[in-house]
């Protein structure tokens, strides 16, 4: 609505006096004037809504202004990972920053301004003091010194407002990556190789993590240990406690100690050709309960110390292994012990380095322990990469040092390998001395590799090296055959002895005679062999499974065998080749597994292990301790006594006999032992194979 003076639009009406508002024909309104103001005409635009009344036109309409950002999006959709779909986001940021400027102004009453004034005052005081000092020293102030100026340059801060461009979100869907399906068949040996490699990596990672301990920390620990005043746990107190423990045990087992040293069975005088076994100590360990005694070896340097290996002959009940070192001076607790991941099947002391112990385990691993070390870790151990056996290792044996002065030992396993292990700088090196091939029905070896791969290899159970010819050894197999082999010929057997019908558990060369060896088997028999003949010279049926056999170290004709019914059989071929001198039950409700004779002939002792983890010690009566020298001396004394009794004590004939003995060439004890066994073998060779049965009515195993 526009208002204009009425005289400009209609001069005719303006000349007339108007007292009230008038409506014209064209819709305009003439407002009355006053003496100071002329009348006015309110002109209505032609496009104005005609239906609105004056009241409606005079009504005021208010408009509400909101703080929403008109450029902010209102339809944002975000992906919800929980529900796996896109959902609209109701929360939108409506803030629009028009101008943001950081100022340098401070409030008059603020703490920041007060601190700034204090700082400026201190600077001014410092400048004044410096000027006074220079003035006192006569140094003129530098005209260019502008340190007092607040602003050295004509610098001003300027700011400008720029237009903020609108933001956009853009998303796209990519094509999935190309995939290829792969399928393969994993064989059992591939799974086994991968598993062993993973185990080896884990073991190396553990060793590296343990080896990360720095030398400084070790030095600090050693220094702290040296400086510690813990007298109770010191080494001198430990040695004193060990001696005290042995004294207490000697007092506790005083009766057994006296029997071991001084007791002799007087009844042996009245029963020629018979003997007894006196039970002495029993050696047990808390960790060895429910384990089988799998090996017993005396230390070559210490006559009172021996090592025992614990494992399990039961395939379904395999667990961890244990090695314990016992001493006759302390039968209540082992001197040392080592644990292994799998069962211990065999062990052997080094003949010169008396602290080294080679061990064969159930999983095919061979390792070497040093009993001087306190750590429960071997110093050498075979792995899959270094030719580890794939089946249990049944026997290990140290050999003489090679030309490079490296220590080495042999092992035999059910995988058909006889392996030489050499102790290198930090690992074991192996070489297969013999692979035990199966023999056909005609007794010939498999000639081709294809036939050998189809038939497989013979499982080795035991072996032993000739004491006089180190290159010669015999191997007993699971098929009941005994193979004579040489380290110089690894392609074929020198001889095969086929007399046992079941697995051969032990073979032992005679310590005096280079041609004779002994074998025992699960077919209840013990056989005496001359390796120059195909058939055994003597055979003894013990009416039960024979676990182990061993020659005595003081006689070439005496040996012992242990059976599964808990009995120990001791034979002396020189005294009685028809039957054992002693057949004695040692344990109840247990099977005997291993035995070993002590190396000291002055204190003969027999150790027997069973499948309950117990090692029993036995003392042999005098009738079972004869050797060629002592027997000849006893016969000579008895003959002299008889002659003295017959001649009434006249010494004339005695002197003549002494002269004859002095004129005859003297033989060494070893020659006498060989001669004694040769006589027995000659008789056996003339009469054919001699067979002995413990119980003729017993049924033999199928």
ZIJO-V297016 format. One record per helix or strand of 2 or more residues. SS is the DSSP state (H for helix, E for strand). FROM is the first residue (numbers start at 1). LEN is the number of residues. If there is no record, write none. Layout:
# ZIJO-V297016
[[SS	FROM	LEN] [SS	FROM	LEN]]
This chain:
# ZIJO-V297016
[[E	2	4] [H	6	4] [H	11	5] [E	22	2] [E	29	3] [E	40	4] [H	54	5] [E	77	4] [E	85	4] [H	111	27] [H	188	24] [H	215	13] [H	235	18] [H	254	9] [H	266	4] [E	277	7] [H	286	3] [E	292	7] [E	305	7] [E	321	7] [E	336	5] [E	344	6] [E	356	6] [E	366	5] [E	380	2] [E	393	7] [E	408	6] [E	417	7] [E	428	8] [H	449	7] [E	460	6] [E	472	6] [E	481	6] [E	495	4] [E	504	6] [E	516	6] [E	525	6] [E	538	4] [E	546	6] [E	558	6] [E	567	6] [E	582	4] [E	592	6] [H	601	3] [E	606	5] [E	615	6] [H	622	3] [H	628	20] [H	652	12] [H	669	19] [E	690	4]]
